């Protein structure tokens, strides 16, 4: 009878150790996922700031140096050239 109790205890101990390992792996995976997500958020925010700064600089440059509008070619103008 003592041997039966010993094997039951060993099995319970093994299940407990397995559960602890799985929990540790789960926590590690969750931490990695969260750190990657945070890094992605930081990168996205930085790129958004750069894009907005570039768009603003482009608007200022366009306001200071407007590009001349191209003349539309009319049907009469093309007929006159030929």
Jmol script that loads the backbone (N, CA, C; Angstrom):
load data "model"
ATOM      1  N   UNK A   1       0.809  -1.184   0.000  1.00  0.00           N
ATOM      2  CA  UNK A   1       0.000   0.000   0.000  1.00  0.00           C
ATOM      3  C   UNK A   1       0.859   1.255   0.000  1.00  0.00           C
ATOM      4  N   UNK A   2       1.986   1.215   0.664  1.00  0.00           N
ATOM      5  CA  UNK A   2       2.872   2.364   0.713  1.00  0.00           C
ATOM      6  C   UNK A   2       3.447   2.654  -0.654  1.00  0.00           C
ATOM      7  N   UNK A   3       3.682   1.613  -1.442  1.00  0.00           N
ATOM      8  CA  UNK A   3       4.202   1.817  -2.796  1.00  0.00           C
ATOM      9  C   UNK A   3       3.167   2.511  -3.676  1.00  0.00           C
ATOM     10  N   UNK A   4       1.916   2.174  -3.520  1.00  0.00           N
ATOM     11  CA  UNK A   4       0.846   2.809  -4.289  1.00  0.00           C
ATOM     12  C   UNK A   4       0.767   4.290  -3.993  1.00  0.00           C
ATOM     13  N   UNK A   5       0.893   4.648  -2.734  1.00  0.00           N
ATOM     14  CA  UNK A   5       0.875   6.059  -2.349  1.00  0.00           C
ATOM     15  C   UNK A   5       2.096   6.787  -2.888  1.00  0.00           C
ATOM     16  N   UNK A   6       3.229   6.095  -2.927  1.00  0.00           N
ATOM     17  CA  UNK A   6       4.477   6.694  -3.423  1.00  0.00           C
ATOM     18  C   UNK A   6       4.351   7.023  -4.912  1.00  0.00           C
ATOM     19  N   UNK A   7       3.799   6.098  -5.688  1.00  0.00           N
ATOM     20  CA  UNK A   7       3.662   6.365  -7.121  1.00  0.00           C
ATOM     21  C   UNK A   7       2.642   7.472  -7.372  1.00  0.00           C
ATOM     22  N   UNK A   8       1.599   7.517  -6.592  1.00  0.00           N
ATOM     23  CA  UNK A   8       0.607   8.584  -6.732  1.00  0.00           C
ATOM     24  C   UNK A   8       1.260   9.930  -6.438  1.00  0.00           C
ATOM     25  N   UNK A   9       2.065   9.985  -5.412  1.00  0.00           N
ATOM     26  CA  UNK A   9       2.765  11.230  -5.067  1.00  0.00           C
ATOM     27  C   UNK A   9       3.746  11.620  -6.165  1.00  0.00           C
ATOM     28  N   UNK A  10       4.448  10.642  -6.725  1.00  0.00           N
ATOM     29  CA  UNK A  10       5.391  10.925  -7.808  1.00  0.00           C
ATOM     30  C   UNK A  10       4.666  11.454  -9.035  1.00  0.00           C
ATOM     31  N   UNK A  11       3.536  10.859  -9.370  1.00  0.00           N
ATOM     32  CA  UNK A  11       2.745  11.327 -10.514  1.00  0.00           C
ATOM     33  C   UNK A  11       2.225  12.741 -10.272  1.00  0.00           C
ATOM     34  N   UNK A  12       1.761  12.991  -9.059  1.00  0.00           N
ATOM     35  CA  UNK A  12       1.256  14.323  -8.732  1.00  0.00           C
ATOM     36  C   UNK A  12       2.386  15.348  -8.807  1.00  0.00           C
ATOM     37  N   UNK A  13       3.554  14.956  -8.300  1.00  0.00           N
ATOM     38  CA  UNK A  13       4.715  15.846  -8.352  1.00  0.00           C
ATOM     39  C   UNK A  13       5.093  16.143  -9.802  1.00  0.00           C
ATOM     40  N   UNK A  14       5.082  15.112 -10.653  1.00  0.00           N
ATOM     41  CA  UNK A  14       5.431  15.287 -12.064  1.00  0.00           C
ATOM     42  C   UNK A  14       4.432  16.219 -12.750  1.00  0.00           C
ATOM     43  N   UNK A  15       3.134  16.040 -12.455  1.00  0.00           N
ATOM     44  CA  UNK A  15       2.120  16.921 -13.047  1.00  0.00           C
ATOM     45  C   UNK A  15       2.311  18.364 -12.581  1.00  0.00           C
ATOM     46  N   UNK A  16       2.645  18.524 -11.316  1.00  0.00           N
ATOM     47  CA  UNK A  16       2.868  19.854 -10.766  1.00  0.00           C
ATOM     48  C   UNK A  16       4.057  20.527 -11.446  1.00  0.00           C
ATOM     49  N   UNK A  17       5.146  19.788 -11.639  1.00  0.00           N
ATOM     50  CA  UNK A  17       6.337  20.334 -12.292  1.00  0.00           C
ATOM     51  C   UNK A  17       6.016  20.704 -13.737  1.00  0.00           C
ATOM     52  N   UNK A  18       5.274  19.831 -14.427  1.00  0.00           N
ATOM     53  CA  UNK A  18       4.883  20.125 -15.813  1.00  0.00           C
ATOM     54  C   UNK A  18       4.031  21.396 -15.882  1.00  0.00           C
ATOM     55  N   UNK A  19       3.111  21.515 -14.945  1.00  0.00           N
ATOM     56  CA  UNK A  19       2.237  22.691 -14.940  1.00  0.00           C
ATOM     57  C   UNK A  19       3.052  23.965 -14.688  1.00  0.00           C
ATOM     58  N   UNK A  20       4.030  23.878 -13.797  1.00  0.00           N
ATOM     59  CA  UNK A  20       4.888  25.030 -13.532  1.00  0.00           C
ATOM     60  C   UNK A  20       5.694  25.408 -14.769  1.00  0.00           C
ATOM     61  N   UNK A  21       6.220  24.407 -15.481  1.00  0.00           N
ATOM     62  CA  UNK A  21       6.991  24.680 -16.702  1.00  0.00           C
ATOM     63  C   UNK A  21       6.120  25.349 -17.750  1.00  0.00           C
ATOM     64  N   UNK A  22       4.915  24.818 -17.930  1.00  0.00           N
ATOM     65  CA  UNK A  22       4.011  25.397 -18.929  1.00  0.00           C
ATOM     66  C   UNK A  22       3.630  26.826 -18.560  1.00  0.00           C
ATOM     67  N   UNK A  23       3.413  27.071 -17.293  1.00  0.00           N
ATOM     68  CA  UNK A  23       3.078  28.424 -16.846  1.00  0.00           C
ATOM     69  C   UNK A  23       4.246  29.375 -17.098  1.00  0.00           C
ATOM     70  N   UNK A  24       5.459  28.910 -16.818  1.00  0.00           N
ATOM     71  CA  UNK A  24       6.635  29.743 -17.043  1.00  0.00           C
ATOM     72  C   UNK A  24       6.804  30.042 -18.534  1.00  0.00           C
ATOM     73  N   UNK A  25       6.599  29.039 -19.391  1.00  0.00           N
ATOM     74  CA  UNK A  25       6.697  29.242 -20.841  1.00  0.00           C
ATOM     75  C   UNK A  25       5.630  30.216 -21.325  1.00  0.00           C
ATOM     76  N   UNK A  26       4.417  30.068 -20.787  1.00  0.00           N
ATOM     77  CA  UNK A  26       3.323  30.965 -21.170  1.00  0.00           C
ATOM     78  C   UNK A  26       3.648  32.404 -20.774  1.00  0.00           C
ATOM     79  N   UNK A  27       4.147  32.583 -19.561  1.00  0.00           N
ATOM     80  CA  UNK A  27       4.499  33.932 -19.102  1.00  0.00           C
ATOM     81  C   UNK A  27       5.617  34.529 -19.948  1.00  0.00           C
ATOM     82  N   UNK A  28       6.586  33.711 -20.330  1.00  0.00           N
ATOM     83  CA  UNK A  28       7.693  34.190 -21.166  1.00  0.00           C
ATOM     84  C   UNK A  28       7.177  34.607 -22.541  1.00  0.00           C
ATOM     85  N   UNK A  29       6.319  33.769 -23.126  1.00  0.00           N
ATOM     86  CA  UNK A  29       5.765  34.082 -24.444  1.00  0.00           C
ATOM     87  C   UNK A  29       4.924  35.357 -24.391  1.00  0.00           C
ATOM     88  N   UNK A  30       4.151  35.515 -23.342  1.00  0.00           N
ATOM     89  CA  UNK A  30       3.321  36.715 -23.192  1.00  0.00           C
ATOM     90  C   UNK A  30       4.195  37.949 -23.060  1.00  0.00           C
ATOM     91  N   UNK A  31       5.261  37.841 -22.282  1.00  0.00           N
ATOM     92  CA  UNK A  31       6.165  38.978 -22.115  1.00  0.00           C
ATOM     93  C   UNK A  31       6.825  39.352 -23.439  1.00  0.00           C
ATOM     94  N   UNK A  32       7.233  38.360 -24.221  1.00  0.00           N
ATOM     95  CA  UNK A  32       7.839  38.631 -25.533  1.00  0.00           C
ATOM     96  C   UNK A  32       6.837  39.313 -26.448  1.00  0.00           C
ATOM     97  N   UNK A  33       5.602  38.803 -26.459  1.00  0.00           N
ATOM     98  CA  UNK A  33       4.559  39.384 -27.308  1.00  0.00           C
ATOM     99  C   UNK A  33       4.305  40.837 -26.924  1.00  0.00           C
ATOM    100  N   UNK A  34       4.210  41.088 -25.631  1.00  0.00           N
ATOM    101  CA  UNK A  34       3.937  42.444 -25.171  1.00  0.00           C
ATOM    102  C   UNK A  34       5.091  43.385 -25.504  1.00  0.00           C
ATOM    103  N   UNK A  35       6.326  42.916 -25.357  1.00  0.00           N
ATOM    104  CA  UNK A  35       7.463  43.785 -25.669  1.00  0.00           C
ATOM    105  C   UNK A  35       7.531  44.068 -27.169  1.00  0.00           C
ATOM    106  N   UNK A  36       7.218  43.078 -27.993  1.00  0.00           N
ATOM    107  CA  UNK A  36       7.198  43.308 -29.441  1.00  0.00           C
ATOM    108  C   UNK A  36       6.091  44.285 -29.818  1.00  0.00           C
ATOM    109  N   UNK A  37       4.939  44.137 -29.185  1.00  0.00           N
ATOM    110  CA  UNK A  37       3.825  45.047 -29.466  1.00  0.00           C
ATOM    111  C   UNK A  37       4.190  46.473 -29.067  1.00  0.00           C
ATOM    112  N   UNK A  38       4.830  46.619 -27.925  1.00  0.00           N
ATOM    113  CA  UNK A  38       5.234  47.965 -27.463  1.00  0.00           C
ATOM    114  C   UNK A  38       6.271  48.571 -28.404  1.00  0.00           C
ATOM    115  N   UNK A  39       7.217  47.739 -28.847  1.00  0.00           N
ATOM    116  CA  UNK A  39       8.232  48.228 -29.785  1.00  0.00           C
ATOM    117  C   UNK A  39       7.576  48.664 -31.095  1.00  0.00           C
ATOM    118  N   UNK A  40       6.580  47.912 -31.556  1.00  0.00           N
ATOM    119  CA  UNK A  40       5.873  48.259 -32.784  1.00  0.00           C
ATOM    120  C   UNK A  40       5.122  49.574 -32.616  1.00  0.00           C
ATOM    121  N   UNK A  41       4.495  49.782 -31.452  1.00  0.00           N
ATOM    122  CA  UNK A  41       3.786  51.032 -31.185  1.00  0.00           C
ATOM    123  C   UNK A  41       4.744  52.222 -31.184  1.00  0.00           C
ATOM    124  N   UNK A  42       5.909  52.045 -30.577  1.00  0.00           N
ATOM    125  CA  UNK A  42       6.899  53.122 -30.531  1.00  0.00           C
ATOM    126  C   UNK A  42       7.388  53.453 -31.933  1.00  0.00           C
ATOM    127  N   UNK A  43       7.665  52.423 -32.717  1.00  0.00           N
ATOM    128  CA  UNK A  43       8.147  52.643 -34.084  1.00  0.00           C
ATOM    129  C   UNK A  43       7.083  53.338 -34.931  1.00  0.00           C
ATOM    130  N   UNK A  44       5.836  52.897 -34.786  1.00  0.00           N
ATOM    131  CA  UNK A  44       4.746  53.502 -35.542  1.00  0.00           C
ATOM    132  C   UNK A  44       4.584  54.974 -35.179  1.00  0.00           C
ATOM    133  N   UNK A  45       4.662  55.287 -33.902  1.00  0.00           N
ATOM    134  CA  UNK A  45       4.536  56.684 -33.462  1.00  0.00           C
ATOM    135  C   UNK A  45       5.680  57.524 -34.017  1.00  0.00           C
ATOM    136  N   UNK A  46       6.888  56.980 -34.005  1.00  0.00           N
ATOM    137  CA  UNK A  46       8.045  57.726 -34.526  1.00  0.00           C
ATOM    138  C   UNK A  46       7.878  57.974 -36.022  1.00  0.00           C
ATOM    139  N   UNK A  47       7.466  56.945 -36.757  1.00  0.00           N
ATOM    140  CA  UNK A  47       7.276  57.110 -38.204  1.00  0.00           C
ATOM    141  C   UNK A  47       6.150  58.099 -38.504  1.00  0.00           C
ATOM    142  N   UNK A  48       5.095  58.083 -37.697  1.00  0.00           N
ATOM    143  CA  UNK A  48       3.995  59.024 -37.891  1.00  0.00           C
ATOM    144  C   UNK A  48       4.485  60.456 -37.679  1.00  0.00           C
ATOM    145  N   UNK A  49       5.285  60.666 -36.639  1.00  0.00           N
ATOM    146  CA  UNK A  49       5.831  62.001 -36.385  1.00  0.00           C
ATOM    147  C   UNK A  49       6.711  62.457 -37.548  1.00  0.00           C
ATOM    148  N   UNK A  50       7.538  61.563 -38.071  1.00  0.00           N
ATOM    149  CA  UNK A  50       8.389  61.920 -39.209  1.00  0.00           C
ATOM    150  C   UNK A  50       7.559  62.259 -40.439  1.00  0.00           C
ATOM    151  N   UNK A  51       6.510  61.469 -40.683  1.00  0.00           N
ATOM    152  CA  UNK A  51       5.651  61.718 -41.844  1.00  0.00           C
ATOM    153  C   UNK A  51       4.948  63.057 -41.713  1.00  0.00           C
ATOM    154  N   UNK A  52       4.407  63.336 -40.541  1.00  0.00           N
ATOM    155  CA  UNK A  52       3.711  64.610 -40.350  1.00  0.00           C
ATOM    156  C   UNK A  52       4.661  65.787 -40.472  1.00  0.00           C
ATOM    157  N   UNK A  53       5.870  65.652 -39.961  1.00  0.00           N
ATOM    158  CA  UNK A  53       6.863  66.725 -40.082  1.00  0.00           C
ATOM    159  C   UNK A  53       7.223  66.955 -41.543  1.00  0.00           C
ATOM    160  N   UNK A  54       7.377  65.880 -42.303  1.00  0.00           N
ATOM    161  CA  UNK A  54       7.704  66.010 -43.729  1.00  0.00           C
ATOM    162  C   UNK A  54       6.549  66.659 -44.482  1.00  0.00           C
ATOM    163  N   UNK A  55       5.321  66.244 -44.189  1.00  0.00           N
ATOM    164  CA  UNK A  55       4.166  66.842 -44.859  1.00  0.00           C
ATOM    165  C   UNK A  55       4.073  68.337 -44.551  1.00  0.00           C
ATOM    166  N   UNK A  56       4.337  68.703 -43.311  1.00  0.00           N
ATOM    167  CA  UNK A  56       4.301  70.120 -42.943  1.00  0.00           C
ATOM    168  C   UNK A  56       5.407  70.886 -43.664  1.00  0.00           C
ATOM    169  N   UNK A  57       6.596  70.307 -43.741  1.00  0.00           N
ATOM    170  CA  UNK A  57       7.702  70.961 -44.445  1.00  0.00           C
ATOM    171  C   UNK A  57       7.373  71.104 -45.926  1.00  0.00           C
ATOM    172  N   UNK A  58       6.733  70.110 -46.506  1.00  0.00           N
ATOM    173  CA  UNK A  58       6.335  70.190 -47.911  1.00  0.00           C
ATOM    174  C   UNK A  58       5.296  71.298 -48.119  1.00  0.00           C
ATOM    175  N   UNK A  59       4.351  71.417 -47.170  1.00  0.00           N
ATOM    176  CA  UNK A  59       3.342  72.482 -47.289  1.00  0.00           C
ATOM    177  C   UNK A  59       3.988  73.854 -47.197  1.00  0.00           C
ATOM    178  N   UNK A  60       4.938  74.014 -46.292  1.00  0.00           N
ATOM    179  CA  UNK A  60       5.621  75.304 -46.146  1.00  0.00           C
ATOM    180  C   UNK A  60       6.425  75.609 -47.403  1.00  0.00           C
ATOM    181  N   UNK A  61       7.129  74.616 -47.928  1.00  0.00           N
ATOM    182  CA  UNK A  61       7.922  74.825 -49.141  1.00  0.00           C
ATOM    183  C   UNK A  61       7.019  75.174 -50.318  1.00  0.00           C
ATOM    184  N   UNK A  62       5.881  74.544 -50.407  1.00  0.00           N
ATOM    185  CA  UNK A  62       4.941  74.837 -51.495  1.00  0.00           C
ATOM    186  C   UNK A  62       4.386  76.257 -51.344  1.00  0.00           C
ATOM    187  N   UNK A  63       4.144  76.681 -50.120  1.00  0.00           N
ATOM    188  CA  UNK A  63       3.623  78.033 -49.900  1.00  0.00           C
ATOM    189  C   UNK A  63       4.677  79.083 -50.246  1.00  0.00           C
ATOM    190  N   UNK A  64       5.940  78.786 -49.965  1.00  0.00           N
ATOM    191  CA  UNK A  64       6.998  79.741 -50.264  1.00  0.00           C
ATOM    192  C   UNK A  64       7.376  79.755 -51.742  1.00  0.00           C
ATOM    193  N   UNK A  65       7.343  78.614 -52.389  1.00  0.00           N
ATOM    194  CA  UNK A  65       7.715  78.497 -53.798  1.00  0.00           C
ATOM    195  C   UNK A  65       6.621  77.769 -54.569  1.00  0.00           C
ATOM    196  N   UNK A  66       5.563  78.464 -54.911  1.00  0.00           N
ATOM    197  CA  UNK A  66       4.489  77.773 -55.633  1.00  0.00           C
ATOM    198  C   UNK A  66       4.963  77.352 -57.022  1.00  0.00           C
ATOM    199  N   UNK A  67       4.566  76.176 -57.417  1.00  0.00           N
ATOM    200  CA  UNK A  67       4.950  75.695 -58.750  1.00  0.00           C
ATOM    201  C   UNK A  67       4.042  76.354 -59.775  1.00  0.00           C
ATOM    202  N   UNK A  68       4.609  76.776 -60.889  1.00  0.00           N
ATOM    203  CA  UNK A  68       3.766  77.407 -61.914  1.00  0.00           C
ATOM    204  C   UNK A  68       2.818  76.368 -62.497  1.00  0.00           C
ATOM    205  N   UNK A  69       1.610  76.813 -62.722  1.00  0.00           N
ATOM    206  CA  UNK A  69       0.628  75.901 -63.296  1.00  0.00           C
ATOM    207  C   UNK A  69       0.905  75.729 -64.776  1.00  0.00           C
ATOM    208  N   UNK A  70       0.759  74.513 -65.232  1.00  0.00           N
ATOM    209  CA  UNK A  70       0.980  74.222 -66.649  1.00  0.00           C
ATOM    210  C   UNK A  70      -0.216  74.716 -67.445  1.00  0.00           C
ATOM    211  N   UNK A  71       0.090  75.221 -68.612  1.00  0.00           N
ATOM    212  CA  UNK A  71      -0.973  75.673 -69.484  1.00  0.00           C
ATOM    213  C   UNK A  71      -1.621  74.463 -70.128  1.00  0.00           C
ATOM    214  N   UNK A  72      -2.909  74.500 -70.179  1.00  0.00           N
ATOM    215  CA  UNK A  72      -3.626  73.409 -70.823  1.00  0.00           C
ATOM    216  C   UNK A  72      -3.550  73.584 -72.330  1.00  0.00           C
ATOM    217  N   UNK A  73      -3.325  72.510 -72.985  1.00  0.00           N
ATOM    218  CA  UNK A  73      -3.264  72.535 -74.436  1.00  0.00           C
ATOM    219  C   UNK A  73      -4.673  72.374 -74.962  1.00  0.00           C
ATOM    220  N   UNK A  74      -5.096  73.396 -75.726  1.00  0.00           N
ATOM    221  CA  UNK A  74      -6.447  73.346 -76.274  1.00  0.00           C
ATOM    222  C   UNK A  74      -6.431  72.737 -77.665  1.00  0.00           C
ATOM    223  N   UNK A  75      -7.564  72.407 -78.127  1.00  0.00           N
ATOM    224  CA  UNK A  75      -7.692  71.796 -79.438  1.00  0.00           C
ATOM    225  C   UNK A  75      -7.254  72.784 -80.532  1.00  0.00           C
ATOM    226  N   UNK A  76      -7.567  74.050 -80.346  1.00  0.00           N
ATOM    227  CA  UNK A  76      -7.183  75.055 -81.328  1.00  0.00           C
ATOM    228  C   UNK A  76      -5.669  75.214 -81.395  1.00  0.00           C
ATOM    229  N   UNK A  77      -5.014  75.163 -80.250  1.00  0.00           N
ATOM    230  CA  UNK A  77      -3.562  75.321 -80.220  1.00  0.00           C
ATOM    231  C   UNK A  77      -2.872  74.156 -80.940  1.00  0.00           C
ATOM    232  N   UNK A  78      -3.378  72.967 -80.775  1.00  0.00           N
ATOM    233  CA  UNK A  78      -2.766  71.811 -81.440  1.00  0.00           C
ATOM    234  C   UNK A  78      -3.034  71.874 -82.935  1.00  0.00           C
ATOM    235  N   UNK A  79      -4.186  72.364 -83.354  1.00  0.00           N
ATOM    236  CA  UNK A  79      -4.479  72.470 -84.784  1.00  0.00           C
ATOM    237  C   UNK A  79      -3.604  73.551 -85.427  1.00  0.00           C
ATOM    238  N   UNK A  80      -3.311  74.603 -84.721  1.00  0.00           N
ATOM    239  CA  UNK A  80      -2.512  75.691 -85.252  1.00  0.00           C
ATOM    240  C   UNK A  80      -1.074  75.241 -85.458  1.00  0.00           C
ATOM    241  N   UNK A  81      -0.578  74.352 -84.626  1.00  0.00           N
ATOM    242  CA  UNK A  81       0.797  73.883 -84.763  1.00  0.00           C
ATOM    243  C   UNK A  81       0.949  72.963 -85.971  1.00  0.00           C
ATOM    244  N   UNK A  82      -0.076  72.280 -86.352  1.00  0.00           N
ATOM    245  CA  UNK A  82       0.032  71.348 -87.478  1.00  0.00           C
ATOM    246  C   UNK A  82      -0.286  71.913 -88.792  1.00  0.00           C
TER     247      UNK A  82
END
end "model"
wireframe off; spacefill off
backbone 0.3
color backbone group
